[in-house]
Amino acid sequence: MDEAQKQAVLARVRTYLDQAGDDGAVDDDGDAPPTGTDLYSLFVELAALRREARAQTELVRDLVDQVRGGVDTLARSQATAEAEVHGTRAEAETRARAALRTLLVDLIEVRDRLAAAARPTAAPLPRPWYCRPPFGRRRADTDAAADGVRTGLEMTLTRLDAALAGHGVTAIPVGDRPFDPRVSRAIATEPRTDCPPGRVIAETRAGFLWHDELLRPAEVIVSKAHQQEGDQG
């Protein structure tokens, strides 16, 4: 703004103030109205208004910073709480899986006993004298009772296998295959000429997988090369 424009503005302000001072001669109390505000007072009031506006702006800025800080703190607290909940859930799942694994291993041990009991023997054992007629029941009756018990054991074994399969437990096929130390444990070796060395020729205890995890290794007997008599030293 150049000097001429400033003078024009000042002249208009003076004219306005003079007209405002000439408008009512007497107020309600009978006193003469004030003579009008000078330019210096107007500038002082404008400066005060500017300072007040600046102070209000600073207050608003501080309030916004406080709200932003509270939001950041709340976000960090929520992230920490979610991490703790996730860690607690993962720990609980790990404990539950370990407990289920122990239970499945115990059920497999029970299955081994059921399978051994249900397996038919090669030849019946001789009966003592007090089990023979006329003191005891006839052998046919005894054999029928034994067959009934064996049938019941086989049914229980079938149901147990179904329950284990429902939890993802499957037997490991190792018979007549190359020995795999990842899923089997060799408890003995036997020299054989009818199969190559390192082949499973017998399974003494079944192994099981739990989904893709080894639950129990199989115990097997592995073939080895037959040693010739001339090679014995």
C-alpha positions in Angstrom: 0.0 0.0 0.0 1.5 3.3 -1.0 1.4 6.6 0.9 -1.7 8.0 -1.0 -3.7 4.9 -0.2 -2.8 5.1 3.4 -3.8 8.8 3.6 -7.1 8.0 1.9 -7.8 5.2 4.4 -7.0 7.5 7.4 -9.2 10.2 6.0 -12.1 7.8 5.7 -11.5 6.5 9.3 -11.5 10.1 10.6 -14.7 11.0 8.7 -16.4 7.9 10.1 -15.3 8.7 13.6 -16.4 12.3 13.3 -19.8 11.3 12.0 -20.2 8.8 14.8 -19.4 11.5 17.4 -22.0 13.8 15.9 -24.9 11.3 16.0 -26.7 11.6 19.4 -26.1 14.7 21.5 -27.3 13.3 24.8 -27.5 9.8 26.1 -30.2 8.3 28.4 -28.4 9.5 31.5 -28.3 13.1 30.2 -24.5 13.0 29.7 -22.8 14.0 26.5 -21.7 11.0 24.4 -18.0 10.3 24.1 -16.2 12.1 21.4 -15.2 9.1 19.3 -12.1 6.7 19.3 -8.9 8.0 17.9 -6.8 6.0 15.4 -4.2 5.0 18.0 -6.8 3.4 20.2 -8.2 1.5 17.2 -4.7 0.1 16.4 -4.2 -0.9 20.0 -7.5 -2.8 20.1 -6.6 -4.5 16.8 -3.2 -5.5 18.2 -4.9 -6.9 21.3 -7.4 -8.9 19.2 -4.4 -10.3 17.2 -2.6 -11.4 20.3 -5.8 -13.0 21.7 -6.4 -14.8 18.4 -2.7 -16.0 18.4 -3.2 -17.2 22.0 -6.4 -19.1 21.1 -4.5 -20.6 18.1 -1.8 -21.8 20.4 -4.3 -23.3 22.8 -6.0 -25.1 19.9 -2.6 -26.4 18.7 -1.8 -27.7 22.1 -5.1 -29.4 22.4 -4.6 -31.1 19.0 -1.2 -32.2 20.1 -2.6 -33.7 23.3 -5.4 -35.5 21.4 -2.8 -36.8 18.9 -0.6 -38.0 21.7 -3.6 -39.7 23.4 -4.5 -41.5 20.1 -0.9 -42.7 19.7 -0.8 -44.0 23.2 -4.1 -45.7 22.8 -2.9 -47.3 19.5 0.3 -48.5 21.2 -1.7 -49.9 24.1 -4.0 -51.7 21.7 -1.1 -53.2 19.8 0.5 -54.3 23.1 -2.8 -55.9 24.2 -3.2 -57.7 20.9 0.3 -59.0 21.0 -0.2 -60.3 24.6 -3.5 -61.9 23.6 -1.8 -63.5 20.6 1.0 -64.7 22.7 -1.3 -66.2 25.3 -3.4 -67.9 22.6 -0.3 -69.4 21.0 1.0 -70.6 24.4 -2.4 -72.1 25.2 -2.4 -73.9 21.8 1.1 -75.2 22.4 0.2 -76.6 25.8 -3.0 -78.2 24.4 -1.1 -79.7 21.6 1.5 -81.2 24.0 -1.2 -82.6 26.2 -3.0 -84.1 23.2 0.3 -85.6 22.0 0.9 -87.3 25.3 -2.7 -88.7 25.3 -2.3 -90.1 21.8 1.0 -91.8 22.7 -0.8 -93.4 25.7 -3.6 -94.6 23.5 -1.1 -96.1 21.1 0.4 -98.0 24.0 -3.1 -99.3 24.9 -3.5 -100.3 21.3 -0.3 -102.3 21.4 -1.7 -104.3 24.3 -5.0 -104.8 22.6 -3.4 -106.0 19.4 -1.2 -108.4 21.4 -4.2 -109.8 23.2 -6.3 -110.2 20.1 -3.5 -111.9 18.2 -4.2 -115.7 18.0 -1.6 -117.9 19.5 0.2 -120.5 17.4 -1.0 -123.5 19.5 -3.3 -123.8 22.5 -1.6 -124.3 25.9 -2.1 -127.6 27.6 -4.8 -127.4 30.3 -4.2 -128.5 33.9 -6.1 -131.5 35.2 -8.6 -129.5 37.1 -9.8 -127.8 33.9 -10.4 -131.1 32.2 -13.7 -133.0 32.4 -15.4 -133.9 34.6 -13.9 -131.1 36.8 -13.8 -128.3 34.2 -15.5 -127.3 31.0 -14.8 -129.1 27.7 -12.1 -127.7 25.4 -14.7 -126.8 22.8 -16.5 -124.6 25.3 -13.3 -123.0 26.4 -12.2 -122.3 22.8 -15.6 -120.7 22.0 -15.3 -118.4 25.0 -11.7 -117.5 24.0 -12.9 -116.8 20.4 -15.6 -114.5 21.8 -13.1 -112.6 23.9 -10.8 -112.3 20.9 -13.7 -111.0 18.8 -14.5 -108.4 21.4 -10.9 -107.3 21.5 -10.7 -107.0 17.8 -13.9 -104.8 17.7 -12.4 -102.6 20.4 -9.1 -102.4 18.5 -11.0 -101.4 15.3 -12.8 -98.6 17.2 -9.6 -97.4 18.7 -7.9 -97.3 15.3 -10.8 -95.2 14.0 -10.6 -92.8 16.9 -6.8 -92.4 16.3 -7.3 -91.9 12.6 -9.9 -89.2 13.4 -7.1 -87.3 15.2 -4.7 -87.7 12.2 -2.8 -90.6 13.6 -1.7 -93.1 10.9 0.6 -96.1 11.0 4.0 -95.9 9.3 4.4 -98.6 6.6 8.0 -99.9 7.0 7.8 -103.6 6.2 9.8 -104.9 3.3 11.2 -101.4 2.5 14.6 -99.8 2.8 15.4 -98.7 6.3 14.5 -95.1 7.0 16.1 -93.7 10.1 13.8 -90.7 10.1 10.8 -92.8 11.0 12.3 -96.1 12.2 14.8 -97.3 14.8 16.8 -100.5 14.2 16.9 -102.6 17.3 18.7 -105.6 15.6 20.3 -106.7 12.4 20.1 -110.1 10.7 22.4 -111.5 8.0 20.2 -112.4 4.9 21.0 -113.6 1.5 17.4 -113.2 0.0 17.3 -109.4 0.2 19.8 -106.6 -0.1 21.4 -105.1 3.1 19.6 -102.3 4.8 16.1 -103.6 4.2 13.4 -104.0 6.9 12.7 -107.7 7.4 10.6 -107.5 10.5 8.7 -104.9 12.6 8.7 -105.5 16.3 6.7 -102.3 17.2 4.6 -100.2 14.9 5.4 -96.6 14.3 2.9 -93.8 13.9 2.6 -90.3 12.4 0.5 -87.5 13.7 -0.4 -85.6 10.5 3.2 -84.8 9.3 4.8 -85.1 12.8 6.5 -88.3 14.0 4.5 -89.5 17.0 6.4 -92.7 17.6 9.2 -94.3 15.6 8.8 -97.9 14.5 11.2 -100.5 15.9 12.4 -102.8 13.2 15.0 -105.5 12.4 17.2 -104.7 9.4 19.0 -107.1 7.1 22.7 -107.0 6.6 25.1 -108.7 4.3 25.7 -112.4 4.9 29.2 -113.0 6.0 31.0 -115.8 4.3 32.8 -118.3 6.3 36.1 -117.4 4.6 35.6 -113.8 5.6 35.3 -114.5 9.3 38.4 -113.5 11.1 
